[in-house]
Amino acid sequence: MIDLCKRLIRFLRVRSAVRHADRMRKLTGKRHYVIQVFGKIRVYDRQHINLLIDRGVFSKRLRDFTELDRFCLYISK
């Protein structure tokens, strides 16, 4: 039962992040990526992802779009 509740809460968080990414896409016109960072669901645009790569939070291989596509939970298009 507890596992089911955890899965439901995670689903709701991801769904909320996807909605946020879509809203930001309409507002700014840039792609936004839903990523899990340190156990939390986050929404970033490409500029902020590159900043996190430079700071060492993400791997340098994420500069390649195909690797980033595999890493993301959702990409607003």
PDB file of N, CA, C and O in Angstrom:
ATOM      1  N   MET A   1       0.813  -1.191   0.000  1.00  0.00           N
ATOM      2  CA  MET A   1       0.000   0.000   0.000  1.00  0.00           C
ATOM      3  C   MET A   1       0.864   1.265   0.000  1.00  0.00           C
ATOM      4  O   MET A   1       0.576   2.226  -0.714  1.00  0.00           O
ATOM      5  N   ILE A   2       1.919   1.249   0.807  1.00  0.00           N
ATOM      6  CA  ILE A   2       2.812   2.408   0.866  1.00  0.00           C
ATOM      7  C   ILE A   2       3.507   2.613  -0.476  1.00  0.00           C
ATOM      8  O   ILE A   2       3.669   3.743  -0.936  1.00  0.00           O
ATOM      9  N   ASP A   3       3.918   1.502  -1.099  1.00  0.00           N
ATOM     10  CA  ASP A   3       4.574   1.588  -2.399  1.00  0.00           C
ATOM     11  C   ASP A   3       3.627   2.185  -3.439  1.00  0.00           C
ATOM     12  O   ASP A   3       4.047   2.977  -4.282  1.00  0.00           O
ATOM     13  N   LEU A   4       2.375   1.814  -3.381  1.00  0.00           N
ATOM     14  CA  LEU A   4       1.385   2.356  -4.299  1.00  0.00           C
ATOM     15  C   LEU A   4       1.224   3.865  -4.100  1.00  0.00           C
ATOM     16  O   LEU A   4       1.108   4.606  -5.076  1.00  0.00           O
ATOM     17  N   CYS A   5       1.216   4.313  -2.879  1.00  0.00           N
ATOM     18  CA  CYS A   5       1.107   5.748  -2.589  1.00  0.00           C
ATOM     19  C   CYS A   5       2.328   6.512  -3.099  1.00  0.00           C
ATOM     20  O   CYS A   5       2.194   7.604  -3.652  1.00  0.00           O
ATOM     21  N   LYS A   6       3.509   5.941  -2.916  1.00  0.00           N
ATOM     22  CA  LYS A   6       4.731   6.580  -3.410  1.00  0.00           C
ATOM     23  C   LYS A   6       4.709   6.703  -4.924  1.00  0.00           C
ATOM     24  O   LYS A   6       5.098   7.734  -5.473  1.00  0.00           O
ATOM     25  N   ARG A   7       4.254   5.652  -5.600  1.00  0.00           N
ATOM     26  CA  ARG A   7       4.183   5.686  -7.055  1.00  0.00           C
ATOM     27  C   ARG A   7       3.165   6.717  -7.533  1.00  0.00           C
ATOM     28  O   ARG A   7       3.397   7.403  -8.528  1.00  0.00           O
ATOM     29  N   LEU A   8       2.044   6.827  -6.833  1.00  0.00           N
ATOM     30  CA  LEU A   8       1.026   7.806  -7.193  1.00  0.00           C
ATOM     31  C   LEU A   8       1.550   9.235  -7.019  1.00  0.00           C
ATOM     32  O   LEU A   8       1.324  10.089  -7.876  1.00  0.00           O
ATOM     33  N   ILE A   9       2.242   9.491  -5.919  1.00  0.00           N
ATOM     34  CA  ILE A   9       2.799  10.822  -5.669  1.00  0.00           C
ATOM     35  C   ILE A   9       3.839  11.165  -6.732  1.00  0.00           C
ATOM     36  O   ILE A   9       3.868  12.289  -7.231  1.00  0.00           O
ATOM     37  N   ARG A  10       4.690  10.203  -7.079  1.00  0.00           N
ATOM     38  CA  ARG A  10       5.691  10.444  -8.125  1.00  0.00           C
ATOM     39  C   ARG A  10       5.022  10.729  -9.464  1.00  0.00           C
ATOM     40  O   ARG A  10       5.450  11.620 -10.197  1.00  0.00           O
ATOM     41  N   PHE A  11       3.967   9.971  -9.787  1.00  0.00           N
ATOM     42  CA  PHE A  11       3.233  10.195 -11.025  1.00  0.00           C
ATOM     43  C   PHE A  11       2.659  11.610 -11.066  1.00  0.00           C
ATOM     44  O   PHE A  11       2.740  12.285 -12.092  1.00  0.00           O
ATOM     45  N   LEU A  12       2.084  12.055  -9.962  1.00  0.00           N
ATOM     46  CA  LEU A  12       1.507  13.394  -9.908  1.00  0.00           C
ATOM     47  C   LEU A  12       2.576  14.477 -10.046  1.00  0.00           C
ATOM     48  O   LEU A  12       2.335  15.505 -10.678  1.00  0.00           O
ATOM     49  N   ARG A  13       3.749  14.256  -9.465  1.00  0.00           N
ATOM     50  CA  ARG A  13       4.845  15.217  -9.601  1.00  0.00           C
ATOM     51  C   ARG A  13       5.335  15.314 -11.039  1.00  0.00           C
ATOM     52  O   ARG A  13       5.579  16.408 -11.547  1.00  0.00           O
ATOM     53  N   VAL A  14       5.476  14.170 -11.689  1.00  0.00           N
ATOM     54  CA  VAL A  14       5.931  14.167 -13.078  1.00  0.00           C
ATOM     55  C   VAL A  14       4.882  14.819 -13.968  1.00  0.00           C
ATOM     56  O   VAL A  14       5.224  15.600 -14.856  1.00  0.00           O
ATOM     57  N   ARG A  15       3.618  14.511 -13.744  1.00  0.00           N
ATOM     58  CA  ARG A  15       2.557  15.110 -14.552  1.00  0.00           C
ATOM     59  C   ARG A  15       2.519  16.625 -14.377  1.00  0.00           C
ATOM     60  O   ARG A  15       2.311  17.360 -15.342  1.00  0.00           O
ATOM     61  N   SER A  16       2.717  17.083 -13.159  1.00  0.00           N
ATOM     62  CA  SER A  16       2.755  18.513 -12.894  1.00  0.00           C
ATOM     63  C   SER A  16       3.945  19.165 -13.595  1.00  0.00           C
ATOM     64  O   SER A  16       3.818  20.259 -14.145  1.00  0.00           O
ATOM     65  N   ALA A  17       5.094  18.502 -13.577  1.00  0.00           N
ATOM     66  CA  ALA A  17       6.289  19.030 -14.250  1.00  0.00           C
ATOM     67  C   ALA A  17       6.089  19.079 -15.758  1.00  0.00           C
ATOM     68  O   ALA A  17       6.547  20.017 -16.411  1.00  0.00           O
ATOM     69  N   VAL A  18       5.417  18.089 -16.314  1.00  0.00           N
ATOM     70  CA  VAL A  18       5.146  18.073 -17.758  1.00  0.00           C
ATOM     71  C   VAL A  18       4.239  19.237 -18.124  1.00  0.00           C
ATOM     72  O   VAL A  18       4.466  19.904 -19.133  1.00  0.00           O
ATOM     73  N   ARG A  19       3.228  19.486 -17.327  1.00  0.00           N
ATOM     74  CA  ARG A  19       2.340  20.632 -17.583  1.00  0.00           C
ATOM     75  C   ARG A  19       3.118  21.944 -17.502  1.00  0.00           C
ATOM     76  O   ARG A  19       2.929  22.840 -18.324  1.00  0.00           O
ATOM     77  N   HIS A  20       3.983  22.043 -16.514  1.00  0.00           N
ATOM     78  CA  HIS A  20       4.799  23.253 -16.361  1.00  0.00           C
ATOM     79  C   HIS A  20       5.711  23.444 -17.576  1.00  0.00           C
ATOM     80  O   HIS A  20       5.849  24.558 -18.080  1.00  0.00           O
ATOM     81  N   ALA A  21       6.330  22.365 -18.042  1.00  0.00           N
ATOM     82  CA  ALA A  21       7.212  22.447 -19.213  1.00  0.00           C
ATOM     83  C   ALA A  21       6.437  22.891 -20.446  1.00  0.00           C
ATOM     84  O   ALA A  21       6.936  23.690 -21.238  1.00  0.00           O
ATOM     85  N   ASP A  22       5.240  22.387 -20.612  1.00  0.00           N
ATOM     86  CA  ASP A  22       4.427  22.796 -21.763  1.00  0.00           C
ATOM     87  C   ASP A  22       4.024  24.263 -21.662  1.00  0.00           C
ATOM     88  O   ASP A  22       4.022  24.976 -22.665  1.00  0.00           O
ATOM     89  N   ARG A  23       3.680  24.722 -20.450  1.00  0.00           N
ATOM     90  CA  ARG A  23       3.340  26.134 -20.265  1.00  0.00           C
ATOM     91  C   ARG A  23       4.536  27.032 -20.571  1.00  0.00           C
ATOM     92  O   ARG A  23       4.389  28.068 -21.220  1.00  0.00           O
ATOM     93  N   MET A  24       5.702  26.640 -20.110  1.00  0.00           N
ATOM     94  CA  MET A  24       6.906  27.428 -20.351  1.00  0.00           C
ATOM     95  C   MET A  24       7.268  27.424 -21.833  1.00  0.00           C
ATOM     96  O   MET A  24       7.776  28.421 -22.345  1.00  0.00           O
ATOM     97  N   ARG A  25       7.017  26.329 -22.521  1.00  0.00           N
ATOM     98  CA  ARG A  25       7.276  26.259 -23.969  1.00  0.00           C
ATOM     99  C   ARG A  25       6.404  27.280 -24.702  1.00  0.00           C
ATOM    100  O   ARG A  25       6.871  27.984 -25.598  1.00  0.00           O
ATOM    101  N   LYS A  26       5.133  27.348 -24.307  1.00  0.00           N
ATOM    102  CA  LYS A  26       4.235  28.321 -24.944  1.00  0.00           C
ATOM    103  C   LYS A  26       4.640  29.752 -24.608  1.00  0.00           C
ATOM    104  O   LYS A  26       4.524  30.646 -25.447  1.00  0.00           O
ATOM    105  N   LEU A  27       5.109  29.968 -23.393  1.00  0.00           N
ATOM    106  CA  LEU A  27       5.459  31.310 -22.943  1.00  0.00           C
ATOM    107  C   LEU A  27       6.761  31.811 -23.571  1.00  0.00           C
ATOM    108  O   LEU A  27       6.821  32.944 -24.048  1.00  0.00           O
ATOM    109  N   THR A  28       7.799  30.978 -23.573  1.00  0.00           N
ATOM    110  CA  THR A  28       9.118  31.410 -24.033  1.00  0.00           C
ATOM    111  C   THR A  28       9.451  30.981 -25.455  1.00  0.00           C
ATOM    112  O   THR A  28      10.262  31.624 -26.121  1.00  0.00           O
ATOM    113  N   GLY A  29       8.837  29.907 -25.923  1.00  0.00           N
ATOM    114  CA  GLY A  29       9.149  29.399 -27.250  1.00  0.00           C
ATOM    115  C   GLY A  29      10.365  28.486 -27.278  1.00  0.00           C
ATOM    116  O   GLY A  29      10.757  28.021 -28.349  1.00  0.00           O
ATOM    117  N   LYS A  30      10.969  28.221 -26.132  1.00  0.00           N
ATOM    118  CA  LYS A  30      12.137  27.334 -26.046  1.00  0.00           C
ATOM    119  C   LYS A  30      11.697  25.955 -25.562  1.00  0.00           C
ATOM    120  O   LYS A  30      10.672  25.806 -24.897  1.00  0.00           O
ATOM    121  N   ARG A  31      12.498  24.956 -25.914  1.00  0.00           N
ATOM    122  CA  ARG A  31      12.243  23.613 -25.405  1.00  0.00           C
ATOM    123  C   ARG A  31      12.581  23.558 -23.923  1.00  0.00           C
ATOM    124  O   ARG A  31      13.538  24.183 -23.465  1.00  0.00           O
ATOM    125  N   HIS A  32      11.784  22.805 -23.188  1.00  0.00           N
ATOM    126  CA  HIS A  32      12.047  22.584 -21.772  1.00  0.00           C
ATOM    127  C   HIS A  32      12.101  21.088 -21.511  1.00  0.00           C
ATOM    128  O   HIS A  32      11.359  20.309 -22.109  1.00  0.00           O
ATOM    129  N   TYR A  33      12.982  20.705 -20.616  1.00  0.00           N
ATOM    130  CA  TYR A  33      13.271  19.303 -20.342  1.00  0.00           C
ATOM    131  C   TYR A  33      12.897  18.976 -18.899  1.00  0.00           C
ATOM    132  O   TYR A  33      13.248  19.715 -17.979  1.00  0.00           O
ATOM    133  N   VAL A  34      12.177  17.859 -18.704  1.00  0.00           N
ATOM    134  CA  VAL A  34      11.846  17.387 -17.361  1.00  0.00           C
ATOM    135  C   VAL A  34      12.889  16.332 -16.998  1.00  0.00           C
ATOM    136  O   VAL A  34      13.013  15.307 -17.668  1.00  0.00           O
ATOM    137  N   ILE A  35      13.639  16.603 -15.923  1.00  0.00           N
ATOM    138  CA  ILE A  35      14.766  15.759 -15.532  1.00  0.00           C
ATOM    139  C   ILE A  35      14.680  15.473 -14.035  1.00  0.00           C
ATOM    140  O   ILE A  35      14.234  16.311 -13.252  1.00  0.00           O
ATOM    141  N   GLN A  36      15.113  14.278 -13.659  1.00  0.00           N
ATOM    142  CA  GLN A  36      15.216  13.964 -12.237  1.00  0.00           C
ATOM    143  C   GLN A  36      16.643  14.260 -11.788  1.00  0.00           C
ATOM    144  O   GLN A  36      17.602  13.678 -12.294  1.00  0.00           O
ATOM    145  N   VAL A  37      16.765  15.183 -10.818  1.00  0.00           N
ATOM    146  CA  VAL A  37      18.063  15.594 -10.304  1.00  0.00           C
ATOM    147  C   VAL A  37      18.068  15.369  -8.796  1.00  0.00           C
ATOM    148  O   VAL A  37      17.264  15.961  -8.075  1.00  0.00           O
ATOM    149  N   PHE A  38      18.961  14.525  -8.324  1.00  0.00           N
ATOM    150  CA  PHE A  38      19.090  14.228  -6.892  1.00  0.00           C
ATOM    151  C   PHE A  38      17.750  13.838  -6.274  1.00  0.00           C
ATOM    152  O   PHE A  38      17.419  14.267  -5.169  1.00  0.00           O
ATOM    153  N   GLY A  39      16.978  13.018  -7.001  1.00  0.00           N
ATOM    154  CA  GLY A  39      15.714  12.517  -6.484  1.00  0.00           C
ATOM    155  C   GLY A  39      14.539  13.465  -6.628  1.00  0.00           C
ATOM    156  O   GLY A  39      13.435  13.137  -6.191  1.00  0.00           O
ATOM    157  N   LYS A  40      14.742  14.634  -7.228  1.00  0.00           N
ATOM    158  CA  LYS A  40      13.665  15.598  -7.410  1.00  0.00           C
ATOM    159  C   LYS A  40      13.422  15.817  -8.896  1.00  0.00           C
ATOM    160  O   LYS A  40      14.343  15.745  -9.708  1.00  0.00           O
ATOM    161  N   ILE A  41      12.177  16.083  -9.234  1.00  0.00           N
ATOM    162  CA  ILE A  41      11.799  16.322 -10.616  1.00  0.00           C
ATOM    163  C   ILE A  41      11.952  17.816 -10.895  1.00  0.00           C
ATOM    164  O   ILE A  41      11.378  18.645 -10.189  1.00  0.00           O
ATOM    165  N   ARG A  42      12.724  18.156 -11.922  1.00  0.00           N
ATOM    166  CA  ARG A  42      13.006  19.550 -12.257  1.00  0.00           C
ATOM    167  C   ARG A  42      12.712  19.809 -13.733  1.00  0.00           C
ATOM    168  O   ARG A  42      12.740  18.894 -14.556  1.00  0.00           O
ATOM    169  N   VAL A  43      12.429  21.075 -14.052  1.00  0.00           N
ATOM    170  CA  VAL A  43      12.201  21.506 -15.434  1.00  0.00           C
ATOM    171  C   VAL A  43      13.268  22.541 -15.774  1.00  0.00           C
ATOM    172  O   VAL A  43      13.401  23.559 -15.095  1.00  0.00           O
ATOM    173  N   TYR A  44      14.027  22.266 -16.835  1.00  0.00           N
ATOM    174  CA  TYR A  44      15.095  23.169 -17.261  1.00  0.00           C
ATOM    175  C   TYR A  44      14.992  23.421 -18.754  1.00  0.00           C
ATOM    176  O   TYR A  44      14.464  22.595 -19.499  1.00  0.00           O
ATOM    177  N   ASP A  45      15.503  24.576 -19.188  1.00  0.00           N
ATOM    178  CA  ASP A  45      15.694  24.802 -20.612  1.00  0.00           C
ATOM    179  C   ASP A  45      17.149  24.452 -20.940  1.00  0.00           C
ATOM    180  O   ASP A  45      17.937  24.156 -20.042  1.00  0.00           O
ATOM    181  N   ARG A  46      17.493  24.487 -22.208  1.00  0.00           N
ATOM    182  CA  ARG A  46      18.824  24.036 -22.640  1.00  0.00           C
ATOM    183  C   ARG A  46      19.943  24.897 -22.049  1.00  0.00           C
ATOM    184  O   ARG A  46      21.013  24.384 -21.723  1.00  0.00           O
ATOM    185  N   GLN A  47      19.701  26.188 -21.911  1.00  0.00           N
ATOM    186  CA  GLN A  47      20.718  27.085 -21.362  1.00  0.00           C
ATOM    187  C   GLN A  47      21.077  26.683 -19.929  1.00  0.00           C
ATOM    188  O   GLN A  47      22.255  26.660 -19.573  1.00  0.00           O
ATOM    189  N   HIS A  48      20.097  26.374 -19.125  1.00  0.00           N
ATOM    190  CA  HIS A  48      20.361  25.991 -17.741  1.00  0.00           C
ATOM    191  C   HIS A  48      20.987  24.592 -17.639  1.00  0.00           C
ATOM    192  O   HIS A  48      21.778  24.325 -16.734  1.00  0.00           O
ATOM    193  N   ILE A  49      20.631  23.712 -18.566  1.00  0.00           N
ATOM    194  CA  ILE A  49      21.266  22.390 -18.586  1.00  0.00           C
ATOM    195  C   ILE A  49      22.749  22.537 -18.901  1.00  0.00           C
ATOM    196  O   ILE A  49      23.583  21.887 -18.270  1.00  0.00           O
ATOM    197  N   ASN A  50      23.087  23.389 -19.875  1.00  0.00           N
ATOM    198  CA  ASN A  50      24.500  23.615 -20.204  1.00  0.00           C
ATOM    199  C   ASN A  50      25.247  24.239 -19.024  1.00  0.00           C
ATOM    200  O   ASN A  50      26.415  23.924 -18.795  1.00  0.00           O
ATOM    201  N   LEU A  51      24.590  25.109 -18.287  1.00  0.00           N
ATOM    202  CA  LEU A  51      25.199  25.698 -17.097  1.00  0.00           C
ATOM    203  C   LEU A  51      25.487  24.628 -16.043  1.00  0.00           C
ATOM    204  O   LEU A  51      26.549  24.640 -15.419  1.00  0.00           O
ATOM    205  N   LEU A  52      24.548  23.706 -15.843  1.00  0.00           N
ATOM    206  CA  LEU A  52      24.756  22.622 -14.884  1.00  0.00           C
ATOM    207  C   LEU A  52      25.827  21.646 -15.350  1.00  0.00           C
ATOM    208  O   LEU A  52      26.520  21.050 -14.525  1.00  0.00           O
ATOM    209  N   ILE A  53      25.972  21.476 -16.657  1.00  0.00           N
ATOM    210  CA  ILE A  53      27.047  20.639 -17.195  1.00  0.00           C
ATOM    211  C   ILE A  53      28.390  21.302 -16.911  1.00  0.00           C
ATOM    212  O   ILE A  53      29.339  20.630 -16.507  1.00  0.00           O
ATOM    213  N   ASP A  54      28.478  22.612 -17.118  1.00  0.00           N
ATOM    214  CA  ASP A  54      29.724  23.341 -16.859  1.00  0.00           C
ATOM    215  C   ASP A  54      30.100  23.304 -15.383  1.00  0.00           C
ATOM    216  O   ASP A  54      31.284  23.264 -15.049  1.00  0.00           O
ATOM    217  N   ARG A  55      29.111  23.318 -14.500  1.00  0.00           N
ATOM    218  CA  ARG A  55      29.378  23.273 -13.059  1.00  0.00           C
ATOM    219  C   ARG A  55      29.665  21.868 -12.551  1.00  0.00           C
ATOM    220  O   ARG A  55      30.082  21.697 -11.406  1.00  0.00           O
ATOM    221  N   GLY A  56      29.444  20.854 -13.398  1.00  0.00           N
ATOM    222  CA  GLY A  56      29.770  19.488 -13.020  1.00  0.00           C
ATOM    223  C   GLY A  56      28.623  18.716 -12.400  1.00  0.00           C
ATOM    224  O   GLY A  56      28.833  17.614 -11.894  1.00  0.00           O
ATOM    225  N   VAL A  57      27.422  19.259 -12.424  1.00  0.00           N
ATOM    226  CA  VAL A  57      26.273  18.541 -11.872  1.00  0.00           C
ATOM    227  C   VAL A  57      25.870  17.412 -12.809  1.00  0.00           C
ATOM    228  O   VAL A  57      25.580  16.303 -12.360  1.00  0.00           O
ATOM    229  N   PHE A  58      25.849  17.690 -14.114  1.00  0.00           N
ATOM    230  CA  PHE A  58      25.527  16.691 -15.126  1.00  0.00           C
ATOM    231  C   PHE A  58      26.791  16.279 -15.861  1.00  0.00           C
ATOM    232  O   PHE A  58      27.789  16.999 -15.861  1.00  0.00           O
ATOM    233  N   SER A  59      26.734  15.122 -16.481  1.00  0.00           N
ATOM    234  CA  SER A  59      27.842  14.617 -17.269  1.00  0.00           C
ATOM    235  C   SER A  59      27.996  15.425 -18.559  1.00  0.00           C
ATOM    236  O   SER A  59      27.020  15.946 -19.097  1.00  0.00           O
ATOM    237  N   LYS A  60      29.230  15.521 -19.045  1.00  0.00           N
ATOM    238  CA  LYS A  60      29.499  16.276 -20.275  1.00  0.00           C
ATOM    239  C   LYS A  60      28.894  15.614 -21.500  1.00  0.00           C
ATOM    240  O   LYS A  60      28.712  16.266 -22.528  1.00  0.00           O
ATOM    241  N   ARG A  61      28.581  14.333 -21.405  1.00  0.00           N
ATOM    242  CA  ARG A  61      27.995  13.647 -22.555  1.00  0.00           C
ATOM    243  C   ARG A  61      26.573  14.121 -22.840  1.00  0.00           C
ATOM    244  O   ARG A  61      26.031  13.838 -23.908  1.00  0.00           O
ATOM    245  N   LEU A  62      25.962  14.840 -21.892  1.00  0.00           N
ATOM    246  CA  LEU A  62      24.601  15.348 -22.093  1.00  0.00           C
ATOM    247  C   LEU A  62      24.547  16.535 -23.045  1.00  0.00           C
ATOM    248  O   LEU A  62      23.459  17.003 -23.378  1.00  0.00           O
ATOM    249  N   ARG A  63      25.690  17.028 -23.486  1.00  0.00           N
ATOM    250  CA  ARG A  63      25.687  18.088 -24.500  1.00  0.00           C
ATOM    251  C   ARG A  63      25.141  17.557 -25.826  1.00  0.00           C
ATOM    252  O   ARG A  63      24.601  18.314 -26.633  1.00  0.00           O
ATOM    253  N   ASP A  64      25.287  16.245 -26.039  1.00  0.00           N
ATOM    254  CA  ASP A  64      24.742  15.602 -27.232  1.00  0.00           C
ATOM    255  C   ASP A  64      23.238  15.406 -27.032  1.00  0.00           C
ATOM    256  O   ASP A  64      22.813  14.904 -25.992  1.00  0.00           O
ATOM    257  N   PHE A  65      22.428  15.799 -28.025  1.00  0.00           N
ATOM    258  CA  PHE A  65      20.981  15.757 -27.876  1.00  0.00           C
ATOM    259  C   PHE A  65      20.456  14.338 -27.691  1.00  0.00           C
ATOM    260  O   PHE A  65      19.506  14.133 -26.936  1.00  0.00           O
ATOM    261  N   THR A  66      21.056  13.351 -28.366  1.00  0.00           N
ATOM    262  CA  THR A  66      20.556  11.983 -28.235  1.00  0.00           C
ATOM    263  C   THR A  66      20.743  11.457 -26.815  1.00  0.00           C
ATOM    264  O   THR A  66      19.880  10.751 -26.293  1.00  0.00           O
ATOM    265  N   GLU A  67      21.867  11.801 -26.193  1.00  0.00           N
ATOM    266  CA  GLU A  67      22.088  11.388 -24.804  1.00  0.00           C
ATOM    267  C   GLU A  67      21.120  12.108 -23.863  1.00  0.00           C
ATOM    268  O   GLU A  67      20.593  11.506 -22.927  1.00  0.00           O
ATOM    269  N   LEU A  68      20.892  13.387 -24.115  1.00  0.00           N
ATOM    270  CA  LEU A  68      19.958  14.153 -23.299  1.00  0.00           C
ATOM    271  C   LEU A  68      18.544  13.623 -23.467  1.00  0.00           C
ATOM    272  O   LEU A  68      17.770  13.592 -22.509  1.00  0.00           O
ATOM    273  N   ASP A  69      18.205  13.207 -24.675  1.00  0.00           N
ATOM    274  CA  ASP A  69      16.883  12.647 -24.947  1.00  0.00           C
ATOM    275  C   ASP A  69      16.663  11.366 -24.141  1.00  0.00           C
ATOM    276  O   ASP A  69      15.562  11.133 -23.643  1.00  0.00           O
ATOM    277  N   ARG A  70      17.684  10.545 -24.008  1.00  0.00           N
ATOM    278  CA  ARG A  70      17.576   9.316 -23.210  1.00  0.00           C
ATOM    279  C   ARG A  70      17.490   9.615 -21.717  1.00  0.00           C
ATOM    280  O   ARG A  70      16.847   8.876 -20.971  1.00  0.00           O
ATOM    281  N   PHE A  71      18.128  10.684 -21.283  1.00  0.00           N
ATOM    282  CA  PHE A  71      18.221  11.041 -19.862  1.00  0.00           C
ATOM    283  C   PHE A  71      16.941  11.698 -19.345  1.00  0.00           C
ATOM    284  O   PHE A  71      16.606  11.558 -18.168  1.00  0.00           O
ATOM    285  N   CYS A  72      16.228  12.409 -20.211  1.00  0.00           N
ATOM    286  CA  CYS A  72      15.049  13.187 -19.804  1.00  0.00           C
ATOM    287  C   CYS A  72      13.822  12.304 -19.640  1.00  0.00           C
ATOM    288  O   CYS A  72      13.675  11.278 -20.305  1.00  0.00           O
ATOM    289  N   LEU A  73      12.945  12.729 -18.736  1.00  0.00           N
ATOM    290  CA  LEU A  73      11.655  12.086 -18.587  1.00  0.00           C
ATOM    291  C   LEU A  73      10.673  12.589 -19.638  1.00  0.00           C
ATOM    292  O   LEU A  73       9.806  11.845 -20.096  1.00  0.00           O
ATOM    293  N   TYR A  74      10.816  13.868 -20.021  1.00  0.00           N
ATOM    294  CA  TYR A  74       9.913  14.479 -20.988  1.00  0.00           C
ATOM    295  C   TYR A  74      10.597  15.686 -21.626  1.00  0.00           C
ATOM    296  O   TYR A  74      11.364  16.392 -20.972  1.00  0.00           O
ATOM    297  N   ILE A  75      10.311  15.915 -22.908  1.00  0.00           N
ATOM    298  CA  ILE A  75      10.820  17.087 -23.617  1.00  0.00           C
ATOM    299  C   ILE A  75       9.630  17.780 -24.258  1.00  0.00           C
ATOM    300  O   ILE A  75       8.883  17.168 -25.022  1.00  0.00           O
ATOM    301  N   SER A  76       9.454  19.053 -23.949  1.00  0.00           N
ATOM    302  CA  SER A  76       8.339  19.796 -24.555  1.00  0.00           C
ATOM    303  C   SER A  76       8.692  20.122 -25.997  1.00  0.00           C
ATOM    304  O   SER A  76       9.793  20.592 -26.283  1.00  0.00           O
ATOM    305  N   LYS A  77       7.760  19.874 -26.898  1.00  0.00           N
ATOM    306  CA  LYS A  77       8.006  20.095 -28.322  1.00  0.00           C
ATOM    307  C   LYS A  77       6.913  20.901 -28.933  1.00  0.00           C
ATOM    308  O   LYS A  77       6.952  21.188 -30.129  1.00  0.00           O
TER     309      LYS A  77
END
